[in-house]
Amino acid sequence: MSDIAATQIKVTLPDELYLHLRSKAEKFGLSLSSYIRHLVINDVKDVDIPTFKMSKQREEIGLKAEADYKAGKTRLITDFDEYFDSL
């Protein structure tokens, strides 16, 4: 899961709910965060992830970049310091 972009959130819960969730997590041998992640995943598993259409301008930029890449007009940058010094 380390290759997937992730966002950390902070959730405030009433003490009673926190204790209940922690108890449930311990019952399954999970950390509280893993247990809550599991609950969220189960809640959204039947929901399609929304997709959004690019604006025309962004699509044109992306298609040009792809064409430039295929035409060999791009280069691999392995050293950022060297790249910025060459500008």
N, C-alpha and C positions, 0 to 999 in steps of 0.2 A: 504494500500500500504506500510505500515511500515515494514512488514515482508519480503519485496522483496529487494534484494541488489540493490543499486542504485549508480550511479556515477554522480557527479556534474561537469558541464562543464562551461567554460566561453566562450562567443561568442562576438566578436567585430563586430558591425554593423555600417554602415554609419548613420549619424544622421537622415537623411530623412527616411530611412527604419525603424530605431528604432521608430521614431514618428508615422509612419504609423502602425507598429505592435502594439504599445501601444494603439493607437486609436481603432484598431480592438478589442484588448483584453478588453478594457473598454466597448465597445459596447455590448459585451457578458457578462460583469460582472466578468471577469476573471483577475487574475494577469497576467503579461506578461509571467512569466515562465510557468504558467498553459496553456496559449494560445499556446505558442511555443511547449510545450509537446503534446498538442492536435494535432497540425499540424504534428509533427513527427509521432505520432501514426497513424494518418490517412494516412500518406505517406507510411508506412511500413505494414499496416494491411493485405495486400494481398501477402506479401512476407513471405515465410517459414523461420523460424529461423534456421540458419545453425546448424548442429550437427557435432561433430568431433569424430572420433573413437579414443579410448584410444590406447596408445602404448601397445604392448604385455606385457612389464614389468609392467606397471601401472595396467593393467587388472589383472595380476596374483596377485599383491599386494592387490588389492581390493577384489578379490575372496577369498584370504586367510583370510583377515580381516573379511569378511562376514562369512566364515566357523568358524573362531574362536569365533565370536559373537554367532552364533547358537549353538556351542558346550559349551557355558558357560565359555569360557576362558577369557572373558573381565569383567571389573567391572565399575560400574557407579562412576564417580568422582563428588562429590558435593562440595568439599572444596579443592581448588588448593593448598593452603598453606600446608594443612595436607598431600596432595598427594606428594608434592615436599619434604616435611620433611621426608617422608617414603622411599624416594629413596636412 
